[in-house]
């Protein structure tokens, strides 16, 4: 992966005050209530550019007005930006360490940038309208790479106080530094030169930027944040499935049909995903079961042709291919249209919504592990939709880039 430094634009804290008030999660994590909350937090919240209420022409006008008023300041020298996230998982603090730089846009066939999930046309059309209107690269793509000896981590280790320290809407801490030393930057570029990367989050943003480059060859780079796949801090949650509008859905019928492949046990207490199992919950009580594949059952499931054993072992693959498709008629087309399945990374929320009758059923699954992700991507395969939920999300507004500027 070819990376390079850039003269980033950053909010001037003297103008905007509390940096936590002007940053935002990625656009696809922002619903109407969150959008309203972000608008109320500050008149300079980045959401006014990344997901504006008034349309993307207004976003360009806002960007130009803020730049003229000095709301942003541009770095005097090209830099790369160490980025750390400090968060809590299961009561324990975790730190994820990486850096932000421009990464070269390449076609997937070149195997420098490797996707792990399928994308949808709608979000890419939306992001293209924003990119064309603003001519600004406002959102990070979350990239993973291998760093087995820790050399990349050492080369990008920051010193001193961060330029930015802020908390996201979930209370997790984000810190950004700046590295401008030419020797340090050259070292990072050399270390990255022969390393492929995996897109963790931001497939739609990456593919939009790639399409933009095809029409505008000078726009050869994308704003990216790079983290080590094999270092502490790569936290992946499951995206649990919430099913609705399935004609004639009944839990007992589903369990009876699935009995050929699955052994059903009582719901765990508390209701949580369990390793190697799928928890299905339905009804206000709630009713449900913990399902485990019977010995030898995996060989009888009608897997998609050409899928590897690594792909078939994924919890999300078992759920889709051995439950949702054959017994609830939730096909790939219906998943693409988002007509029968919604998603949440919060198991408690899934159970609560089913209990309230918002959904017919919830399916709680194990998260994909970093090793599973690497194995599937190494085989050139794509996971089912919403296979991963990387936590915490990166923040928009820490630093951004205007296209074709050096």
HUZIKA-V51918 format. One record per pair of residues at least 4 apart in sequence whose ideal C-beta (glycine too) atoms are under 7 Angstrom apart, sorted by the first residue. I is the first residue (numbers start at 1). J is the second residue. Records with the same first field share a line. If there is no record, write none. Layout:
BEGIN
I: J ; J
END
This chain:
BEGIN
1: 103 ; 104 ; 112 ; 192 ; 195 ; 196 ; 197
2: 104 ; 193
3: 101 ; 102 ; 103 ; 188 ; 189 ; 192
4: 101 ; 102 ; 189 ; 221
5: 78 ; 79 ; 80 ; 101 ; 185
6: 78 ; 102 ; 401
7: 74 ; 75 ; 77 ; 78 ; 405
8: 75 ; 79 ; 81 ; 399 ; 400 ; 401
9: 72 ; 74 ; 399 ; 400 ; 402
10: 72 ; 73 ; 163 ; 399
11: 16 ; 19 ; 22 ; 44 ; 71 ; 72 ; 397
12: 16 ; 70 ; 71 ; 72 ; 73
13: 17 ; 19
15: 70 ; 71
16: 22 ; 42 ; 44 ; 71
17: 21
19: 23 ; 164 ; 166
20: 166 ; 167
21: 41 ; 42 ; 45
22: 42 ; 44 ; 45 ; 46 ; 397
23: 46 ; 166 ; 395 ; 396 ; 397 ; 398
24: 30 ; 38 ; 45 ; 46 ; 47 ; 50 ; 395 ; 396 ; 397
25: 29 ; 30 ; 168 ; 169 ; 393 ; 395
26: 139 ; 393 ; 394 ; 396
27: 50 ; 51 ; 139
28: 123
29: 393
30: 34 ; 35 ; 47 ; 51
31: 35
32: 36
33: 37
34: 38
35: 39 ; 47 ; 51
36: 40
37: 41
38: 45 ; 47
39: 45 ; 47
41: 45
44: 66 ; 71
46: 50 ; 396 ; 397
47: 51
48: 52 ; 59 ; 62
49: 59 ; 62 ; 63 ; 134 ; 138
50: 138 ; 139 ; 396
52: 56 ; 58 ; 59
54: 58
56: 60 ; 129 ; 130 ; 133 ; 134
57: 61 ; 133
58: 62
59: 63 ; 130 ; 133 ; 134
60: 64 ; 133 ; 134
61: 65
62: 66
63: 67 ; 134 ; 136
64: 68
65: 69
66: 71 ; 72
67: 72
75: 79
77: 180
79: 178 ; 179 ; 180
80: 99 ; 100 ; 101 ; 179 ; 185 ; 188
81: 99 ; 100 ; 176 ; 177 ; 178 ; 399
82: 99 ; 156 ; 158 ; 177 ; 179
83: 98 ; 99 ; 100 ; 176 ; 225
84: 95 ; 96 ; 97 ; 175
85: 96 ; 172 ; 173 ; 174 ; 392
86: 93 ; 95 ; 172 ; 173
87: 94 ; 172 ; 392
88: 92 ; 93
89: 94 ; 235
94: 232 ; 233 ; 235
95: 233
96: 227 ; 233 ; 234
97: 153 ; 231 ; 233
98: 225 ; 226 ; 227
99: 156 ; 226
100: 140 ; 223 ; 225 ; 399
101: 224 ; 226
102: 221 ; 222 ; 223 ; 401
103: 143 ; 221 ; 222 ; 224
104: 220 ; 221
105: 209 ; 210 ; 213 ; 220 ; 221 ; 222
106: 110 ; 112 ; 113
108: 113 ; 115
111: 196
112: 196
113: 197 ; 199 ; 206
114: 196 ; 197 ; 198 ; 377
115: 199 ; 203 ; 382
116: 198 ; 199 ; 373 ; 376 ; 377 ; 382 ; 383
117: 203 ; 382 ; 383 ; 385 ; 387
118: 382 ; 385
119: 124 ; 203 ; 204 ; 207
120: 336
121: 125
122: 126
123: 127 ; 204
124: 128 ; 204 ; 207 ; 208
125: 129
126: 130
127: 131 ; 204 ; 205 ; 208
128: 132 ; 208 ; 211 ; 212
129: 133
130: 134
131: 208 ; 212
134: 138
135: 402 ; 403
136: 400 ; 402 ; 403
137: 222 ; 223 ; 400 ; 401 ; 403
138: 396 ; 400
139: 205 ; 396
140: 202 ; 223 ; 224 ; 225 ; 394
141: 199 ; 202 ; 205 ; 206 ; 222 ; 224
142: 200 ; 201 ; 202 ; 225 ; 390 ; 394
143: 197 ; 198 ; 199 ; 200 ; 224 ; 225 ; 226
144: 197 ; 198 ; 200 ; 227 ; 229 ; 234
145: 195 ; 197 ; 226 ; 228 ; 229
146: 195 ; 229 ; 230
147: 151 ; 152 ; 153 ; 228 ; 230 ; 231
148: 230
150: 154
151: 155 ; 191
152: 156 ; 191 ; 228
153: 157 ; 228 ; 231
155: 184 ; 187 ; 188 ; 191
156: 179 ; 188
158: 177
162: 175 ; 176 ; 177
163: 176 ; 177 ; 178
164: 175 ; 176 ; 398
165: 173 ; 175
166: 174
167: 171 ; 172 ; 173
168: 172 ; 174 ; 392 ; 395
170: 392
172: 392
174: 395 ; 398
176: 398 ; 399
179: 184 ; 185
181: 185
182: 186
183: 187
184: 188
185: 189
186: 190
187: 191
188: 192
189: 193
197: 226
198: 229 ; 377
199: 203 ; 206
200: 390
201: 390 ; 393
202: 206
203: 207
204: 208
205: 209
206: 210 ; 222
207: 211
208: 212
209: 213 ; 222
210: 214
212: 216 ; 219
213: 217 ; 219 ; 220
218: 404
219: 403 ; 404
223: 400 ; 401
225: 394
227: 234
229: 234 ; 370 ; 374
234: 370
235: 390 ; 391
236: 367 ; 368 ; 369 ; 370 ; 388 ; 389 ; 390
237: 345 ; 367 ; 389 ; 391
238: 273 ; 345 ; 365 ; 366 ; 367 ; 389
239: 343 ; 345 ; 386 ; 389
240: 343 ; 344 ; 347 ; 350 ; 362 ; 363 ; 364 ; 365
241: 319 ; 341 ; 343 ; 362 ; 363
242: 341 ; 342 ; 343 ; 344 ; 350 ; 353 ; 359 ; 362
243: 328 ; 340 ; 341 ; 359 ; 360 ; 361
244: 340 ; 359 ; 360
245: 339 ; 340
246: 328 ; 340 ; 360
249: 360 ; 361
250: 254
251: 255 ; 282 ; 283 ; 287 ; 288 ; 361
252: 256
253: 257
254: 258 ; 327
255: 259 ; 264 ; 289
257: 327
258: 262 ; 291 ; 323 ; 327
259: 264
261: 293 ; 294 ; 297 ; 300 ; 301 ; 322
262: 291 ; 292 ; 293 ; 294
263: 292 ; 294
264: 289 ; 291
265: 289 ; 290
266: 289 ; 290
267: 271 ; 279 ; 281 ; 288 ; 289 ; 290
268: 272 ; 274 ; 279 ; 290
271: 279 ; 281 ; 351
272: 347
273: 279 ; 347 ; 364 ; 365 ; 366
274: 279 ; 290
275: 366
276: 292
277: 290 ; 291 ; 292
278: 291 ; 315 ; 318 ; 319 ; 323 ; 363 ; 365
279: 288 ; 290 ; 364
280: 288 ; 289 ; 291 ; 361 ; 363
281: 286 ; 288 ; 351 ; 354 ; 361 ; 362
282: 286 ; 287 ; 288 ; 354 ; 360 ; 361
283: 287
284: 355 ; 357
286: 351 ; 354 ; 355
293: 297 ; 298 ; 318
297: 301
298: 312
301: 321 ; 322
303: 307 ; 312 ; 321
307: 311 ; 312 ; 381
308: 312 ; 379 ; 381
309: 313
310: 372 ; 375 ; 376 ; 379
311: 317 ; 376 ; 381
312: 317
314: 318 ; 368 ; 372 ; 383 ; 387
315: 319 ; 365 ; 366
316: 320 ; 365 ; 368 ; 383 ; 384 ; 387
317: 321 ; 384
318: 322
319: 323 ; 324 ; 363 ; 365
320: 324 ; 325 ; 384
321: 325
322: 326
323: 327 ; 328
324: 328 ; 330
325: 330 ; 331
330: 334 ; 335 ; 340 ; 341
332: 336
333: 337
334: 339 ; 340
335: 341 ; 385
343: 386
344: 349 ; 350
345: 389
346: 350
347: 351 ; 364
348: 352
349: 353
350: 354 ; 362 ; 364
351: 355 ; 362
352: 356
353: 358 ; 359
354: 359 ; 361 ; 362
368: 372 ; 373 ; 387 ; 388
369: 373
370: 374
371: 375
372: 376
373: 377 ; 388
374: 378
375: 379
376: 381 ; 383
383: 387
END
